[in-house]
Amino acid sequence: MRRQGVSSPSLTPNLSISVQDLKGVGPKRAEAFARLGVRTVTDALYHLPLRHEDRSHFRPIRDLRPGFQETVVGEVKGARISLTRRRVKILSVIVGDRTGSLVAKWFRQPYLKNRFPLGKQFIFSGKVTWGSGLEMMNPDYEEWDAGEQVHTGRLVPIYPRTEGLYPRWLRNFMKGLIATWTQSVQDFLPQEISRRHVLMALPDALRAIHFPETKEEAEAGKRRLVFDDLLLLGLGVAMRRQAAEAEVAEVITGRRELEQTVLARLGFPLTAGQERVLADIKADMARPRPMTRLLQGDVGSGKTAVALLAVVHAVGSGFQAAIMVPTEVLAEQHYLKAQALLEPVGVRVSLFSGATLGRERERRRRAITTGEVQVAVGTHALLQEGVTFHRLGLVIVDEQHRFGVKQRAELTAKGCYPHTLVMTATPIPRTLALTLYGDLNLSTIDELPPGRQPVKTQLLHEGIRLQAYQFVMEEVRKGGAAYIICPLVEESVDGDLKAATGLAAELQQGILQISSVGCLHGRMRTEEKREVMNAFRNGQIQVLVATTVVEVGMDVPRATVVVVEHAERLGLTQLHQIRGRVGRNQTQAHCILIHSHHLTDEGKARLQAMVECTDGFQIAERDLEIRGPGDLFGTRQAGLPDLKVAHLLRDAQLLEVAWREAFMLVEDSPDLSAYPLLRDTVRHRWEGTLGLASVG
């Protein structure tokens, strides 16, 4: 039996008016609000405090503690304006109670003097210091008998700051906004869900999270808004999954003889993890609806081999396959692997990137269109309108976190609902994976090929970096090869950051002069990159100095050491990807992270995690702990709406509850027509991305 849909705060038309039209805002403040992502009344209602300061406890002046934030009630005993040596005006207001006195001071605000008439009682909140006596610098203040307090004497909201919106003005504005506009908020949440999970009504939750009476009330308001965030996210994902399952795709069964031939050419047996994932992919492609599968696995786990075997499966049934990657370096790498493996068995492979120009570009485009080319490997150039496919059956998107959903949709639109496999070497904890890619089936390769040894990682202070290059020289003498990663291409105003071009020349002329040193960076022409990469692969270059362009795509098994300059400047998952360039055979490999004197706590935590963890899933967990999911997985690049309040890691328990409710609602009413206000809110939050169900 269908459940009765009851609304919760839906976006009624008057909540969509511009904040600029509200009293006291105007064009300049509207610009400041826009920098915070606030453009409408609804945006303003969801412009939530970063935290609340408890200013409700009053302390006698004699008990004030220097160095602490304190709140005090006192009578104005006097006020005067003085000048510093640099002619800066200081307003000093003498405040007293029965236990003592203090001086409240404001710099460059002499006009405030008239607000403090003698004998009037005020509440002051601020940090206490000790000068010639007790002082408060730039405290918040309110009249003792001014009615409901906003800035003192209560739990006070502390909002995100930006130039042009002063804290006192913003709090007064938000107080009026909440009092006036929450009356127009309709609750979109079905009442039975609210009752089942003991959730506040939405208007009450908004009031509670901005100006709560107690900490418990603030937490209750926050819990409701977190639930909303997660439910709306879950509903969008559930609707995308449902839409994908309604589409019809070609059934692909493959050709066993061709696949066995290619397997034999690989030169190594598949791991159990690879075999399991490949079976998942084949089962998906055998069904008459589009495969939408996410394949994640650590660096070096063999995702590319699985992807190429999936390509062979599609080609064996007479279909084309497209492999899209974010960089030309990675496109070249995949192309060379696919060409070496597939062309000897009669499968034609073509590379199509921004570097493919003129007549050659047109020739390759035509070969893809006619079906002469069965496998197209390329960058975003594959998205261009001129590239059409004869019979596209499989789309593979590698390093998918670098592509937006719309880009993936453009590629899949070139086929009639082709099967889609997206891959990432940035492992995601399962709960987050189900959230971020809940409309994709998830496969994980959770083991490395036999014989691989974990890369040994060590930290080295920049003052003794010479040791790192001496070690590189030793590895080269033993027949190995090395990467040296440098954040910048040329010297810049960033001062002591080593630049790839300069460092390569310095090393070639100095400590590494008996070896061949090459340089690779993103500003080089494609042909230059290709020459350098080929020389490094075949041993003509023993040491490759490069920017993070080699983060993905370089596969040179003889490389045994990677040195990362200014490692503290890079993110944890990026460092793990770079480390993955070595340790790709049975030889022990090494990663040396060179860091500067000045390390933030976060920088120390990242580098220490690299030393302690070699498993990509552990790295992902540590990165979440350090940075949080909002930074690690930008929801916009993942094609998901921004979370206004929820934190995917902190709110994991509530996430599971909201997720279950979301899928039950969609099962009950697939288009949410039984819950019109909830349906409208989902559409507004997802802003048109629900149609991208087939690519996640």
MARBA-804801 format. One line per field, with one value per residue (C-alpha): residue number from 1; residue in three letters; x, y, z. Coordinates in steps of 0.001 Angstrom, whole numbers, plus 500000, padded with zeros to 6 digits. Layout:
<sites>
seq	(NUM ...)
type	(ALA ...)
x	(X ...)
y	(Y ...)
z	(Z ...)
</sites>
This chain:
<sites>
seq	(1 2 3 4 5 6 7 8 9 10 11 12 13 14 15 16 17 18 19 20 21 22 23 24 25 26 27 28 29 30 31 32 33 34 35 36 37 38 39 40 41 42 43 44 45 46 47 48 49 50 51 52 53 54 55 56 57 58 59 60 61 62 63 64 65 66 67 68 69 70 71 72 73 74 75 76 77 78 79 80 81 82 83 84 85 86 87 88 89 90 91 92 93 94 95 96 97 98 99 100 101 102 103 104 105 106 107 108 109 110 111 112 113 114 115 116 117 118 119 120 121 122 123 124 125 126 127 128 129 130 131 132 133 134 135 136 137 138 139 140 141 142 143 144 145 146 147 148 149 150 151 152 153 154 155 156 157 158 159 160 161 162 163 164 165 166 167 168 169 170 171 172 173 174 175 176 177 178 179 180 181 182 183 184 185 186 187 188 189 190 191 192 193 194 195 196 197 198 199 200 201 202 203 204 205 206 207 208 209 210 211 212 213 214 215 216 217 218 219 220 221 222 223 224 225 226 227 228 229 230 231 232 233 234 235 236 237 238 239 240 241 242 243 244 245 246 247 248 249 250 251 252 253 254 255 256 257 258 259 260 261 262 263 264 265 266 267 268 269 270 271 272 273 274 275 276 277 278 279 280 281 282 283 284 285 286 287 288 289 290 291 292 293 294 295 296 297 298 299 300 301 302 303 304 305 306 307 308 309 310 311 312 313 314 315 316 317 318 319 320 321 322 323 324 325 326 327 328 329 330 331 332 333 334 335 336 337 338 339 340 341 342 343 344 345 346 347 348 349 350 351 352 353 354 355 356 357 358 359 360 361 362 363 364 365 366 367 368 369 370 371 372 373 374 375 376 377 378 379 380 381 382 383 384 385 386 387 388 389 390 391 392 393 394 395 396 397 398 399 400 401 402 403 404 405 406 407 408 409 410 411 412 413 414 415 416 417 418 419 420 421 422 423 424 425 426 427 428 429 430 431 432 433 434 435 436 437 438 439 440 441 442 443 444 445 446 447 448 449 450 451 452 453 454 455 456 457 458 459 460 461 462 463 464 465 466 467 468 469 470 471 472 473 474 475 476 477 478 479 480 481 482 483 484 485 486 487 488 489 490 491 492 493 494 495 496 497 498 499 500 501 502 503 504 505 506 507 508 509 510 511 512 513 514 515 516 517 518 519 520 521 522 523 524 525 526 527 528 529 530 531 532 533 534 535 536 537 538 539 540 541 542 543 544 545 546 547 548 549 550 551 552 553 554 555 556 557 558 559 560 561 562 563 564 565 566 567 568 569 570 571 572 573 574 575 576 577 578 579 580 581 582 583 584 585 586 587 588 589 590 591 592 593 594 595 596 597 598 599 600 601 602 603 604 605 606 607 608 609 610 611 612 613 614 615 616 617 618 619 620 621 622 623 624 625 626 627 628 629 630 631 632 633 634 635 636 637 638 639 640 641 642 643 644 645 646 647 648 649 650 651 652 653 654 655 656 657 658 659 660 661 662 663 664 665 666 667 668 669 670 671 672 673 674 675 676 677 678 679 680 681 682 683 684 685 686 687 688 689 690 691 692 693 694 695 696)
type	(MET ARG ARG GLN GLY VAL SER SER PRO SER LEU THR PRO ASN LEU SER ILE SER VAL GLN ASP LEU LYS GLY VAL GLY PRO LYS ARG ALA GLU ALA PHE ALA ARG LEU GLY VAL ARG THR VAL THR ASP ALA LEU TYR HIS LEU PRO LEU ARG HIS GLU ASP ARG SER HIS PHE ARG PRO ILE ARG ASP LEU ARG PRO GLY PHE GLN GLU THR VAL VAL GLY GLU VAL LYS GLY ALA ARG ILE SER LEU THR ARG ARG ARG VAL LYS ILE LEU SER VAL ILE VAL GLY ASP ARG THR GLY SER LEU VAL ALA LYS TRP PHE ARG GLN PRO TYR LEU LYS ASN ARG PHE PRO LEU GLY LYS GLN PHE ILE PHE SER GLY LYS VAL THR TRP GLY SER GLY LEU GLU MET MET ASN PRO ASP TYR GLU GLU TRP ASP ALA GLY GLU GLN VAL HIS THR GLY ARG LEU VAL PRO ILE TYR PRO ARG THR GLU GLY LEU TYR PRO ARG TRP LEU ARG ASN PHE MET LYS GLY LEU ILE ALA THR TRP THR GLN SER VAL GLN ASP PHE LEU PRO GLN GLU ILE SER ARG ARG HIS VAL LEU MET ALA LEU PRO ASP ALA LEU ARG ALA ILE HIS PHE PRO GLU THR LYS GLU GLU ALA GLU ALA GLY LYS ARG ARG LEU VAL PHE ASP ASP LEU LEU LEU LEU GLY LEU GLY VAL ALA MET ARG ARG GLN ALA ALA GLU ALA GLU VAL ALA GLU VAL ILE THR GLY ARG ARG GLU LEU GLU GLN THR VAL LEU ALA ARG LEU GLY PHE PRO LEU THR ALA GLY GLN GLU ARG VAL LEU ALA ASP ILE LYS ALA ASP MET ALA ARG PRO ARG PRO MET THR ARG LEU LEU GLN GLY ASP VAL GLY SER GLY LYS THR ALA VAL ALA LEU LEU ALA VAL VAL HIS ALA VAL GLY SER GLY PHE GLN ALA ALA ILE MET VAL PRO THR GLU VAL LEU ALA GLU GLN HIS TYR LEU LYS ALA GLN ALA LEU LEU GLU PRO VAL GLY VAL ARG VAL SER LEU PHE SER GLY ALA THR LEU GLY ARG GLU ARG GLU ARG ARG ARG ARG ALA ILE THR THR GLY GLU VAL GLN VAL ALA VAL GLY THR HIS ALA LEU LEU GLN GLU GLY VAL THR PHE HIS ARG LEU GLY LEU VAL ILE VAL ASP GLU GLN HIS ARG PHE GLY VAL LYS GLN ARG ALA GLU LEU THR ALA LYS GLY CYS TYR PRO HIS THR LEU VAL MET THR ALA THR PRO ILE PRO ARG THR LEU ALA LEU THR LEU TYR GLY ASP LEU ASN LEU SER THR ILE ASP GLU LEU PRO PRO GLY ARG GLN PRO VAL LYS THR GLN LEU LEU HIS GLU GLY ILE ARG LEU GLN ALA TYR GLN PHE VAL MET GLU GLU VAL ARG LYS GLY GLY ALA ALA TYR ILE ILE CYS PRO LEU VAL GLU GLU SER VAL ASP GLY ASP LEU LYS ALA ALA THR GLY LEU ALA ALA GLU LEU GLN GLN GLY ILE LEU GLN ILE SER SER VAL GLY CYS LEU HIS GLY ARG MET ARG THR GLU GLU LYS ARG GLU VAL MET ASN ALA PHE ARG ASN GLY GLN ILE GLN VAL LEU VAL ALA THR THR VAL VAL GLU VAL GLY MET ASP VAL PRO ARG ALA THR VAL VAL VAL VAL GLU HIS ALA GLU ARG LEU GLY LEU THR GLN LEU HIS GLN ILE ARG GLY ARG VAL GLY ARG ASN GLN THR GLN ALA HIS CYS ILE LEU ILE HIS SER HIS HIS LEU THR ASP GLU GLY LYS ALA ARG LEU GLN ALA MET VAL GLU CYS THR ASP GLY PHE GLN ILE ALA GLU ARG ASP LEU GLU ILE ARG GLY PRO GLY ASP LEU PHE GLY THR ARG GLN ALA GLY LEU PRO ASP LEU LYS VAL ALA HIS LEU LEU ARG ASP ALA GLN LEU LEU GLU VAL ALA TRP ARG GLU ALA PHE MET LEU VAL GLU ASP SER PRO ASP LEU SER ALA TYR PRO LEU LEU ARG ASP THR VAL ARG HIS ARG TRP GLU GLY THR LEU GLY LEU ALA SER VAL GLY)
x	(500000 501380 502403 500816 503204 503410 505645 508421 510166 509842 511169 508147 508520 509091 512084 513722 513942 517386 518999 519723 515996 515998 516123 519634 521491 521986 524411 527708 526507 524829 528249 529759 526973 527571 531183 529747 527375 524349 522129 518552 516556 516814 520609 520626 518510 521080 524050 524755 527003 530426 529883 528219 530037 528495 528253 525432 527554 528297 531398 532116 534917 537223 536987 537825 540706 543244 543598 540008 536819 534554 531150 530457 527685 528848 527889 529556 531701 533361 534599 537488 539284 543081 545698 548548 551942 550754 547655 545288 542211 541369 538036 538330 535140 535516 533120 532461 530462 530468 533652 535943 536449 537836 538471 536817 538814 538084 540604 539593 535967 535631 531994 531034 531501 527948 526577 527864 526105 527251 525369 523975 524448 525879 526893 530422 531893 535475 538970 540347 543903 546041 547465 547487 544551 541892 541015 538846 539890 537043 534417 530882 528367 524634 522496 521500 517798 517608 515236 516286 520053 521765 525517 525949 524223 523310 524644 525911 526261 529665 529207 531744 533348 534003 534951 531927 529833 530714 529851 527486 525604 525405 524036 521394 520493 520241 518140 515612 515734 515009 512157 510547 511177 511041 507275 507333 509260 507184 508420 509014 509730 506924 505637 505995 509748 510033 508204 510150 513504 512406 513306 512464 510139 512236 511259 512062 515360 516442 515632 517423 520611 520963 519823 519374 518366 520445 523201 520763 518394 521265 522198 518596 518328 521604 520547 517420 519369 522019 519271 517809 521197 521683 518102 518104 521460 520117 516918 518833 521105 518160 516316 519412 519875 516236 516434 519556 517875 514992 517320 517962 521460 522915 523667 527392 528549 532057 534066 535815 538615 539666 539657 541730 544274 544595 544828 547752 549442 549274 552221 550916 547898 545129 544858 541727 540610 541022 539110 536270 535945 536116 533306 531211 531783 530900 527731 526687 527336 525306 522173 519958 520493 523574 526350 527256 530138 532842 536141 538488 541811 545129 547977 549458 546563 545955 542895 544224 544526 540923 539787 541538 539981 536575 537409 538198 534855 533023 535042 534459 530728 531275 531199 533597 535122 536257 538815 538855 541619 542434 545963 547914 550600 548047 546367 549717 550394 547027 547335 550751 549528 546339 548171 550830 548242 545398 546683 548578 545208 543518 541963 542632 543480 543704 544923 542823 543886 544316 547727 546203 546121 545320 544869 545877 543138 540556 541784 541506 538103 536832 538259 536340 533133 533290 534163 537581 538986 537523 539190 539595 541889 541902 541580 538621 539147 536892 534035 534252 531214 533123 533944 531190 531228 530024 528798 529929 529247 531644 532936 535816 536668 539998 540927 537257 537598 539200 536124 532836 529613 528639 531873 531197 527632 528839 530982 528316 525841 527910 526548 523001 523251 526662 527964 530112 533050 534623 537931 539865 543139 542047 540326 537221 535911 532893 530334 531540 531732 528104 527217 529252 528629 525493 524034 527022 527746 531020 533922 537201 540545 541864 545180 548414 550021 552119 555678 555151 556833 555479 557445 559670 558975 561160 561125 564164 564717 565649 568915 570219 568602 572059 571564 568524 570460 573360 570856 569451 572974 573430 570152 571152 574521 572608 570599 567539 565857 564478 561797 562391 559135 559193 556023 556849 558174 560173 561497 558794 557980 557492 561191 562981 560646 562752 561691 561796 563780 566378 566717 567240 570100 571596 571591 572934 575876 576376 575876 574120 576445 577473 573843 571421 568863 565660 562865 559101 556427 552977 554114 556078 554681 553178 555949 558577 556781 556613 560330 561249 558902 560201 563797 563014 561249 564073 566851 568390 567304 568018 566663 563459 562851 559160 556236 553153 552263 553559 551149 549285 550103 553823 554576 558322 558905 562687 562148 563078 563121 561022 562142 559498 560729 558594 556390 554418 552907 551070 547935 548030 546295 548494 551611 550325 549732 553254 554689 552813 555141 557694 557401 555886 557985 559519 562441 562337 561433 561873 560065 561915 559817 561872 560204 560972 561543 558044 555489 551885 550247 548263 551449 553137 550096 550098 553787 553625 550685 552813 555511 553078 550634 551268 547712 545602 542469 544285 545622 542065 540869 543730 543068 539434 540500 542904 540918 537333 535240 534264 537856 538762 535774 534504 530805 530621 533215 531458 528199 526527 524837 526783 526159 525010 525485 526307 529801 529950 532490 531183 527540 528018 525369 522717 523766 522718 519355 518644 519811 517330 514494 515479 515422 512126 510548 511672 510536 507136 506860 509539 509066 508132 504782 503213 505433 505239 507087 509830 510059 510406 513086 515068 514906 516060 518920 520177 519757 519106 521814 519334 519244 522866 521962 523883 527296 527108)
y	(500000 503395 505627 509048 511791 514758 517705 519397 522723 522937 525740 528007 530823 533613 531723 531990 535783 537376 538376 541715 542450 542077 545120 546253 544148 546098 545360 545356 543039 540865 540478 539512 536980 535562 534807 532561 530887 532788 534245 533538 533508 529711 529941 532380 530079 527355 529658 527827 528787 527196 526788 528392 530200 529824 533387 532628 532328 535670 536034 538790 541107 540047 536406 537119 535013 536586 534542 533230 534226 535648 537311 539995 542465 545900 549543 552175 554333 556426 556584 558368 558473 558437 558310 555900 557110 556444 558578 555591 556397 554038 554088 552971 552286 551751 549105 548224 545925 545414 543348 545472 547168 546505 548497 547543 548855 549337 550467 552905 553013 556312 556638 553866 556248 557545 554012 553804 556460 556752 554602 552239 548499 546347 542771 542375 539190 538859 537662 539019 540384 542045 545504 548206 546189 543833 544601 543266 544053 544582 542700 542025 544031 544518 546535 544515 545380 545400 542412 539152 538935 538243 538765 537955 536258 533138 530514 532865 531690 532222 532422 532002 535371 537300 540871 543157 541154 542122 539581 541862 542943 539374 538028 540759 540051 536299 536805 538840 536442 533411 535185 536302 533606 530257 530790 530277 527013 523903 520588 518147 515136 512577 512766 509048 509296 512278 510337 507130 508846 511545 514442 518120 519849 521713 525298 524472 522863 525968 528177 525788 525510 529290 530595 527684 528069 525055 522889 519979 522039 522960 519279 518286 520940 519836 516181 516992 518958 516233 513682 515889 516139 512389 511531 513912 512483 508949 509762 511186 508153 505755 507531 507475 503752 503103 505128 503222 499884 500956 501495 498770 497782 495251 491820 491101 487515 487706 485146 482562 481673 485312 485859 482735 483868 487310 485791 483655 486766 488571 486540 486101 484445 486630 486956 485682 489301 490031 486875 487759 491295 490146 487668 490523 492599 489782 488992 492651 492827 489655 491421 493579 496724 498957 497940 500761 499428 501087 499192 500301 498841 499946 501148 498141 495789 495025 497110 497825 494119 493567 496552 495268 491833 493525 495315 491961 490634 493524 493348 489603 490279 492798 495995 498893 500035 503479 504108 507685 508973 512410 512994 512420 510578 508053 507842 507025 504387 502667 502876 501192 498407 497837 497932 495427 493043 493299 494167 490860 489076 491294 494000 497499 500141 503907 506809 509986 512999 516737 516127 514293 517007 517703 514920 512255 513427 513229 509795 508388 509971 508390 504985 505138 506168 503354 500713 500047 500900 498658 500249 504038 505267 508970 512000 514391 514748 511675 513897 516207 516308 515107 511770 509237 505482 502729 500412 501501 498768 499498 502718 502612 505754 505517 507683 508666 511169 513569 513695 515387 513447 515494 514548 510865 511345 512966 509934 507343 509351 508336 504806 503543 503004 501310 499367 501583 500714 503494 502864 504512 503821 506095 503544 504729 503214 501114 503317 506334 504430 503394 507019 508712 506013 504398 504111 502008 498438 498195 495823 495871 494243 493852 492094 492742 490316 487586 488511 492248 493798 496882 500015 501176 504827 507202 510906 513062 516640 518967 519820 516308 515711 514815 511399 510807 511467 509316 506483 507153 506822 503475 502148 503290 501513 498302 498641 500332 503588 506485 509149 512519 514411 518199 520293 523154 523369 526580 528729 531047 533482 530447 530851 527687 525230 523185 523395 520313 521891 523472 520415 518107 520273 520595 516837 516004 518316 517323 514195 512213 513197 509613 508702 510040 512466 513351 515822 515453 518052 519081 522031 519870 519070 515604 514390 515551 513718 510577 510663 511154 508385 505947 506754 506149 502868 501467 502558 505434 507661 506304 509190 511000 514376 515136 517102 515311 514571 511053 510632 508168 506403 505659 501946 501226 498020 498535 501806 501071 504475 507624 510822 513498 517043 519276 516293 518334 520297 517261 515497 512052 510196 512035 510948 507367 507490 508790 506059 503583 504371 502025 498554 497147 493964 491622 493963 495954 499565 502765 506093 509059 512057 515234 517903 521443 522882 524302 521533 522097 519538 518312 518050 515994 513709 513132 512288 510034 508185 507531 505941 503833 502742 501028 499852 502264 501629 502533 505641 506627 506182 508298 510979 511079 511453 514272 516209 514983 513712 517140 517844 514341 513763 517111 516470 518802 516880 513642 514971 515094 518017 519805 518576 521557 520065 516364 514895 511483 510091 511582 510887 507341 505853 508372 507879 504233 505136 507868 505607 502890 505411 506856 503528 502565 505841 505301 501682 502893 505784 505625 509224 510459 511627 510477 513004 516172 518528 515984 515397 519134 519464 516547 518095 521464 519966 517812 520617 518474 515826 513010 512302 511135 507793 505689 507090 507655)
z	(500000 499010 501866 502190 501062 503414 502650 504540 503864 500179 498056 497747 495178 497716 499110 495702 495650 495594 498881 497217 497408 501192 503451 504319 501737 498513 495644 497619 500347 497714 496067 499422 499993 496503 497446 500160 497690 499026 496310 497387 500609 500617 500333 503251 505427 504796 505429 508647 511558 511726 515461 518481 521270 524687 525998 528417 531571 533275 535433 537992 536856 539697 538496 534840 533492 531121 527941 528040 526248 528951 529299 531872 532789 533828 534098 531921 534232 531545 527940 526255 522910 522726 519964 519417 518206 514664 515239 515416 517510 520379 522185 525819 527783 531525 532797 536427 538657 542441 542233 540071 536701 533247 530089 526795 523794 520100 517472 514696 515860 517767 516615 519063 521997 521708 522115 525698 527837 531452 533912 531271 531782 528963 528362 526987 525488 524353 525102 528367 528408 531054 530311 532947 534282 532934 529297 526480 522919 520395 522441 521303 523333 523890 526249 529300 528966 525152 525003 523271 523016 519676 520220 523928 526853 524857 522447 519739 516102 514478 510692 507873 507210 504036 503302 503345 505831 509390 512112 514095 510981 509694 512992 513126 509506 510086 513230 511251 508304 510495 512296 509011 506451 508248 508328 504537 504754 504067 505364 502501 504720 505073 508642 509243 508537 510903 513621 513028 513462 515955 513673 514155 511720 509169 510154 513796 512782 510873 513853 516200 514192 513859 517259 519671 523290 524343 522909 522770 520614 518263 517920 517225 514502 512980 513023 511013 508402 508163 507588 504837 503126 503138 502199 499208 498120 498447 496575 493629 493477 493802 490973 488757 489374 488593 485371 484291 484864 482630 479634 477048 475940 473526 474965 474689 475063 473618 471680 473812 471355 470978 474738 475383 472793 474391 477887 476727 475295 478669 479884 483430 485072 486441 490197 491924 492334 488628 487666 490044 488684 485062 485772 487234 484102 481706 483657 483445 479710 479126 480393 478148 480216 480354 482698 485087 487132 489201 489337 492075 492955 494349 492160 490352 491121 487438 486547 483057 482227 483325 481254 478128 478565 478852 475586 473945 475219 473501 470291 470092 469743 466943 469012 469373 472661 473783 476540 477824 480108 481538 480198 476996 478976 480211 476780 475194 477855 477366 473593 473555 475871 473870 470549 471647 473091 470573 467105 466685 467054 464495 466708 465334 467967 467416 469579 469456 471537 471301 469765 466783 464117 460480 457964 460469 462817 460050 458962 462498 463013 459785 460764 464070 462303 459741 462320 460801 464251 466928 469967 470350 473124 473839 476045 476201 472417 472103 473268 470290 468049 464999 466628 466031 466421 464138 466896 470365 472891 475784 477333 479831 481788 483609 486590 486607 489491 487011 484796 485491 485085 482037 480276 480880 479666 476441 475671 476456 474370 471333 471690 472101 475856 475805 478775 481013 483244 485300 487038 489825 491582 494426 496664 498450 501710 500844 502609 500697 497432 497764 498444 495747 493144 494509 491029 489921 490884 492743 492054 493925 493133 496645 496004 494138 491666 493357 494285 494517 497567 499346 498454 501323 502091 504063 504903 504311 505391 502518 504296 503591 500183 498823 500448 498256 495051 496193 496671 493183 491771 493520 492065 488564 488894 489742 486525 487955 487001 489006 488964 490597 491000 491125 491657 489263 485721 486069 488906 490198 492954 495169 495836 496847 495132 492780 489151 486959 484131 486409 488616 485628 484359 487848 488450 484994 485516 489153 491201 488436 485579 484869 484123 481538 482995 481138 481858 481382 482080 480922 478813 476401 472984 472628 470333 472840 475679 473594 472819 476479 477685 475068 475999 479681 478933 476808 479181 477208 480105 483590 485684 484746 486382 486007 487303 488619 484991 485780 488686 486500 483280 483486 483705 483662 485667 485971 487923 491550 493247 493207 494925 495599 496174 498452 499245 501797 498897 497522 498706 500264 497438 494924 496799 496844 493084 492510 494741 492558 489652 491275 492777 489576 489551 492134 492964 496218 495405 497400 497778 499309 500359 500734 502860 504020 507507 507686 508037 509117 511376 508367 506294 509016 509240 505471 505267 508318 506753 503674 505828 507855 505109 501792 501159 499114 501166 504370 502621 501650 505227 506586 503986 505076 508696 507832 505244 505349 502417 501162 500173 499141 496903 495666 495202 492228 490214 491151 489736 493139 494869 497587 501099 503146 506617 506454 506677 505024 507465 510706 509859 508541 510856 509868 506248 506344 507901 505341 502507 503451 503609 500220 498417 500100 498934 495337 495402 496627 494164 491433 490278 493800 492451 495725 497508 495377 497727 498275 494504 493835 496505 495031 491575 492871 494893 492002 489440 486400 486848 487447 483712 483840 485374 482883 483760 487478)
</sites>
